[in-house]
Amino acid sequence: MPEPMIELDLTTPWESVVEGGPPPGRRRKRRVVGAVLVGVVAAGLLAGAAPARVDEPLFALDYQVTGVYLAGGRVFAGRYKPGASGQELQALDVRDGRVRWSLRMAQNQYVRSVTASVVVLVQERGDPDDAVSDVAVHDAASGVRLWRRESVRVFGRFGGRMLVEDMVDVAEPERRFVVDEGDDGVLRNQAPELREQHLLALDERTGAPGWRLDVPKGNRLSFEWGGSWEDLVGMAELTPDGELRAHDPRDGTVTRTDRLDWSGAVSWFEMDGPEVVVYRVGDVGGDVYDRRDGRRLWHWQDPEHYGGLATCWPGLYCVQDQGGTAALDRRTGRTVWQLRQYNSLLGMTADAMIMSVWESPDLAPGPVAAVDPRTGRARTVLEGWNAIQLNGSRVVVWKAVGQRDAILAELDPATGRVAVFGRAHDWFGRPECVAEQRTLACVVVGGLTAWRLP
């Protein structure tokens, strides 16, 4: 029996339609996506659709926009400077798009992050692969520069501070791929750069150092992120003899020490809950250890994947490729289930994983499905809509209407219904979107549009 499917025809008056669809096992070739939308989507998602009024956008800029950021009730837009070379950053009022301030950006300078308080700009030094930058921090309300620091490597932010590595007295390192293909065609973990690291926690308003951590040569660092790749919530340090130290990012102190039954050179490692995945130099794949007693649980090996193991549900690791997703038991490595086609995790409900399919070259929309984490079965499927990757609790989708327009909708977390909130004009290709509270801003082919979410 085919899975239930929802299909909305926007060329006719709104009516809910439920009809049979293809089974979730149908295979399609897709690109793998590594980004994960962190959020909570209520159970019952994709259960139905409801009529909604199509609203006009809050404002629109029709050309020369290169990127968009959203924080503190302001839209920050990177734009090519009219009549001159280079770019400028504009801070716009989220209500009407009025320019509150603007500043010219230097060559090779870009926005690293924005908050309600500050805008962080980084300017690359030398080869972009070196990841060495000069940082300039500006007040988000006025655009005035607060402080500047040269020769750092930025890791992330936490609690009003920015974590960086001081690179002033370090020769520009030779960057190495973490995983690289050998002469035999097998992807192996590569040796990292070996040097001392000097971490500084800088006050985001003043640039003053709050604490410093000196990491000896040979030790490796791993970071735990929150709602976005920039929000740091934890960090750990692994020594060559297997000592694992958890650090409090607020002051850099060691809060816990464990010992893994292992020693050697580490390419990188990842810690999440009671399991630690260690990717040793020269190996294919990684070893999973129990953090509590240090014993090795199992070895994961897949020569076709760069991304490694990713936590996708309590007790499960997920491995995604062009063909779909495989879920592995975190304690044993046993394959719990395999799901073809769906290879992008959008979010989670109380009892389901919300998944989609990464776009094909022809930009055909991929289905969005509620997947049972116990069996890997796609329970319900929403066809014909494109999911927008966002950081936050909202799930937004869009659908082309005619040749040049698109309709945008939100999957209501309370009812599971699709609520249309906007129509976009001159919408081509995939959008770059950000959301904050009830505001959504998207850039498509140089044009910026902002909407009020339901």
C-alpha positions in Angstrom: 0.0 0.0 0.0 1.5 3.4 -1.0 2.4 5.9 1.7 0.0 8.8 2.3 1.1 11.9 0.4 0.0 15.6 0.4 0.0 17.6 -2.9 -1.1 21.2 -3.1 -2.1 22.8 -6.5 -1.6 26.5 -6.2 -3.1 27.3 -9.6 -6.7 26.5 -8.3 -8.6 27.5 -5.2 -7.1 26.0 -2.0 -8.5 22.6 -1.1 -6.7 19.8 0.8 -5.9 16.8 -1.4 -4.6 13.4 -0.1 -3.7 10.8 -2.7 -1.5 7.8 -3.1 2.2 8.4 -3.8 5.3 6.4 -4.6 6.8 4.3 -1.9 9.6 5.9 0.1 12.1 3.3 -1.2 12.2 4.8 -4.6 15.8 5.6 -5.4 17.1 8.9 -6.7 20.6 10.2 -7.2 21.1 13.2 -5.0 23.9 15.2 -3.4 24.7 14.7 0.2 24.0 17.6 2.5 25.9 18.1 5.8 24.0 20.9 7.3 21.4 20.0 10.0 18.5 22.3 10.8 18.3 22.3 14.6 14.7 22.7 15.7 11.6 21.0 17.1 8.7 20.3 14.8 5.5 19.0 16.5 4.2 15.5 15.9 1.6 15.3 13.2 3.7 17.3 10.7 2.6 16.9 7.1 -0.8 15.8 8.2 -2.8 18.3 6.2 -3.0 21.7 4.5 -5.1 24.8 5.1 -6.0 27.9 3.1 -4.1 31.0 4.1 -4.0 34.6 2.9 -0.9 35.5 0.7 0.7 38.6 2.2 3.0 41.0 0.5 6.6 41.1 1.8 7.8 43.6 4.3 10.3 45.0 1.8 12.4 43.9 -1.2 15.8 44.9 -2.7 15.9 43.9 -6.3 19.6 43.8 -7.1 23.3 43.5 -6.0 22.7 41.7 -2.8 25.4 39.1 -2.0 24.3 37.8 1.4 21.8 38.2 4.2 22.0 38.0 8.0 19.3 38.7 10.6 19.6 39.6 14.3 18.0 41.9 16.9 15.3 43.2 14.6 17.7 44.2 11.9 18.5 42.7 8.4 22.1 42.9 7.5 22.7 42.8 3.7 26.0 42.6 1.9 25.8 44.5 -1.4 28.0 45.5 -4.2 28.7 49.2 -3.8 26.9 51.2 -6.5 29.3 52.8 -9.0 32.4 51.5 -7.3 34.4 48.3 -6.8 34.0 46.3 -3.7 31.1 45.6 -1.3 29.3 47.4 1.5 27.3 46.1 4.5 24.0 47.7 5.1 21.9 47.4 8.3 18.2 47.6 7.4 15.1 48.1 9.6 13.3 44.8 9.5 9.9 46.6 9.3 10.4 48.6 6.1 13.9 48.0 4.8 15.1 51.5 5.6 18.9 51.8 5.7 20.0 52.5 9.3 23.7 52.5 8.6 26.3 51.2 6.1 30.0 50.6 5.9 32.4 49.8 3.1 34.0 46.3 3.4 37.6 45.8 2.5 38.8 43.3 -0.1 38.6 39.7 1.1 36.5 40.8 4.0 33.2 39.1 4.8 30.6 38.8 7.6 31.5 36.0 10.0 28.4 36.4 12.3 25.9 38.9 13.7 24.1 39.1 17.0 21.7 41.7 18.5 24.8 43.4 19.9 27.7 43.1 17.4 28.6 42.4 13.8 31.8 40.4 13.3 33.8 40.9 10.1 36.8 38.9 9.2 39.4 39.6 6.5 41.4 36.7 5.2 45.2 36.8 5.3 47.1 34.9 2.6 45.6 31.7 1.3 42.0 31.2 2.3 42.8 27.6 3.4 45.1 29.0 6.1 42.0 30.3 8.0 44.1 33.1 9.4 42.1 36.4 9.6 42.0 39.9 10.9 38.8 40.5 13.0 36.9 43.8 13.1 33.8 44.0 15.5 31.2 46.7 14.9 28.2 47.8 17.0 25.1 46.3 15.5 22.9 49.4 16.3 25.2 52.1 14.9 27.9 50.4 12.7 30.7 52.0 14.7 33.8 49.8 15.0 34.3 48.7 18.6 37.7 46.9 18.3 40.0 45.1 15.9 42.5 42.2 16.3 45.0 40.9 13.8 46.1 37.3 13.0 43.6 35.1 14.6 41.6 32.0 13.8 38.0 32.3 14.9 36.2 29.2 16.3 32.9 30.6 17.5 31.1 32.6 20.2 29.4 31.9 23.6 28.0 34.0 26.4 29.1 37.4 25.0 32.6 36.2 24.2 34.4 35.1 21.0 36.8 32.1 21.1 39.8 32.6 18.8 43.3 31.1 18.3 46.1 33.7 18.6 48.2 33.3 15.4 50.5 36.3 15.8 53.6 34.4 16.5 52.7 31.4 14.4 54.1 30.9 10.9 51.2 30.4 8.4 50.5 26.7 8.7 50.3 24.3 5.8 46.7 23.3 5.7 46.0 19.6 5.3 42.8 17.8 4.3 41.4 15.9 7.3 40.5 13.1 4.9 42.3 12.6 1.6 42.4 10.0 -1.2 45.6 7.9 -1.4 47.2 6.4 -4.5 45.0 3.3 -4.0 41.8 5.5 -4.2 41.0 4.9 -0.5 40.0 7.9 1.7 42.2 7.9 4.8 42.5 10.2 7.8 45.4 12.6 7.4 47.9 13.9 9.9 46.9 17.4 11.2 49.3 20.3 11.7 51.4 19.7 14.8 52.1 22.9 16.9 51.1 24.5 20.1 47.7 26.3 20.1 46.9 29.4 22.2 43.2 30.0 22.6 41.7 33.4 23.8 38.2 34.2 24.9 37.6 37.8 23.9 34.8 40.0 25.1 32.6 40.7 22.1 32.2 44.4 23.0 35.7 45.3 24.0 38.0 42.6 22.6 39.6 42.2 26.1 40.8 38.7 26.8 38.7 36.9 29.4 40.8 33.7 29.7 43.6 31.9 27.8 44.2 28.2 27.2 47.5 26.8 25.9 47.1 23.5 24.1 50.3 21.5 23.9 51.6 20.2 20.6 50.0 16.9 19.7 46.7 17.5 21.6 43.6 17.8 19.6 40.5 20.0 20.2 36.8 19.3 19.5 33.9 21.7 19.8 30.2 21.2 20.5 27.8 23.5 18.8 24.3 24.7 19.7 21.6 26.2 17.5 24.1 27.1 14.8 27.6 26.4 13.7 28.8 29.6 15.4 27.2 29.0 18.8 29.7 27.2 21.0 28.3 25.2 24.0 31.2 22.9 24.9 34.8 21.9 24.1 37.1 19.0 24.7 40.8 18.2 24.5 42.3 14.8 23.7 46.0 14.0 24.4 48.1 11.4 22.5 47.9 9.0 25.5 44.1 9.0 25.5 43.3 11.5 28.2 40.0 13.3 27.5 39.4 16.7 29.1 36.2 18.6 29.0 36.6 22.4 29.3 34.0 24.9 30.4 33.9 27.6 27.6 33.0 30.2 30.2 36.4 30.1 31.9 38.4 27.4 30.1 38.7 25.3 33.2 38.7 21.4 33.1 35.4 20.2 34.3 35.9 16.5 33.7 38.7 14.0 32.8 38.3 10.6 31.3 40.7 8.0 30.0 40.2 6.2 26.7 41.8 2.8 26.1 43.8 4.2 23.2 47.0 6.1 22.3 48.4 7.5 19.1 48.1 10.3 16.6 44.6 11.7 16.1 43.4 13.3 12.9 40.2 14.5 14.7 37.6 13.4 17.2 34.0 14.1 18.1 32.3 13.8 21.5 28.6 13.7 21.9 27.1 12.2 25.1 28.7 9.0 26.4 30.3 8.1 23.1 33.5 9.5 21.6 34.5 8.9 17.9 38.3 9.0 17.3 39.6 9.2 13.8 43.2 8.1 14.0 45.9 9.2 11.5 46.2 6.7 8.6 43.0 4.8 9.3 39.9 4.5 7.2 36.9 5.6 9.3 36.9 5.9 13.1 36.7 4.1 16.4 33.8 4.6 18.8 34.7 4.6 22.5 32.6 4.6 25.7 33.5 7.9 27.5 32.6 6.5 30.9 34.9 3.5 31.0 37.2 4.2 28.1 36.7 0.9 26.3 36.5 0.6 22.5 33.0 -0.2 21.4 33.3 -0.7 17.6 35.0 0.5 14.5 33.2 2.3 11.7 34.7 2.1 8.2 33.3 3.4 5.0 35.9 4.5 2.4 33.3 6.5 0.4 32.3 9.1 3.0 34.1 12.3 4.2 31.6 13.4 6.8 31.9 10.6 9.3 29.2 9.6 11.8 26.6 12.2 12.7 24.2 12.0 15.6 20.6 12.1 14.2 18.5 10.6 17.0 19.1 9.5 20.6 21.0 6.3 20.4 21.6 6.5 16.7 24.3 7.7 14.3 23.4 8.4 10.7 25.5 8.1 7.6 24.1 9.9 4.5 25.1 9.6 0.8 23.5 10.1 -2.6 21.4 7.0 -2.1 19.8 7.8 1.2 20.5 7.3 5.0 21.7 4.5 7.1 21.0 4.6 10.9 23.5 2.8 13.2 23.3 1.8 16.8 25.7 4.1 18.7 26.7 1.3 21.2 27.2 -1.6 18.7 27.5 -0.1 15.2 24.7 -2.4 14.1 22.7 -1.1 11.1 19.2 -0.4 12.6 17.6 0.6 9.3 18.3 2.0 5.8 16.2 4.5 4.0 16.6 5.2 0.4 16.3 8.6 -1.2 16.0 10.7 1.9 19.5 12.1 2.8 18.9 15.5 4.5 17.8 15.9 8.1 15.6 19.0 8.7 14.5 18.5 12.3 12.9 16.2 14.8 9.5 15.8 16.5 8.7 13.9 19.6 8.6 10.6 17.6 9.7 11.4 14.1 12.7 12.6 12.1 11.7 15.2 9.5 13.8 14.5 6.4 14.1 15.6 2.8 16.1 14.9 -0.3 19.0 17.1 -1.4 18.3 18.9 -4.7 19.1 17.3 -8.0 20.9 19.3 -10.7 17.5 20.1 -12.4 16.3 21.7 -9.1 13.3 19.5 -9.0 11.7 19.7 -5.5 12.4 16.7 -3.3 9.7 15.3 -0.9 9.6 16.1 2.8 8.8 13.1 5.0 8.2 12.3 8.7 10.4 9.2 9.3 9.9 6.7 12.1 13.3 6.6 13.9 12.6 3.0 15.1 12.1 1.5 11.7 13.2 4.1 9.1 9.8 4.1 7.5 8.5 7.3 5.9 5.1 7.7 7.5 3.8 10.7 5.5 5.2 12.6 2.6 4.8 16.1 1.3 5.5 16.3 -2.4 6.1 19.2 -4.7 7.6 21.6 -2.1 11.2 22.6 -1.5 12.5 22.8 2.1 14.5 25.8 3.1 17.4 25.1 5.5 17.2 27.4 8.5 18.7 27.5 12.0 15.8 27.7 14.4 12.5 26.1 15.2 10.6 26.9 12.0 10.3 24.8 8.9 9.7 26.8 5.8 8.9 25.5 2.3 8.4 27.0 -1.1 6.9 26.0 -4.4 7.3 27.5 -7.9 4.1 29.1 -9.4 4.4 29.7 -13.1 7.7 30.6 -14.7 8.9 33.5 -12.4 7.1 33.4 -9.1 7.0 31.2 -6.0 4.8 30.7 -3.0 6.2 30.4 0.5 4.6 28.5 3.4 5.3 27.4 6.9 4.6 24.0 8.4 2.7 24.9 11.5 4.3 23.2 14.5 1.0 23.1 16.5 -1.3 21.7 13.8 1.0 20.2 11.2 -0.8 22.3 8.5 0.9 24.2 5.6 0.2 27.9 6.1 1.0 30.1 3.1 2.4 33.5 4.1 4.0 35.1 1.0 4.5 35.2 -2.8 8.0 35.8 -4.3 8.6 37.4 -7.6 11.6 36.7 -9.9 12.4 33.6 -7.9 15.0 31.4 -9.7 17.1 28.6 -8.3 17.7 27.9 -4.6 17.3 30.7 -2.0 19.7 31.7 0.8 17.4 32.3 3.8 17.7 33.2 7.5 15.0 33.5 10.1 14.7 35.2 13.5 11.5 35.0 15.6 8.7 36.0 13.1 10.9 37.3 10.3 12.2 35.5 7.2 14.7 37.0 4.8 15.8 35.4 1.5 18.3 36.2 -1.2 17.7 34.8 -4.7 19.8 35.8 -7.7 20.9 39.1 -6.1 17.5 40.1 -4.9 16.5 40.3 -1.2 13.0 39.9 0.2 11.8 39.9 3.8 8.5 38.5 5.1 6.5 38.4 8.3 6.1 34.7 9.3 2.6 33.6 10.5 
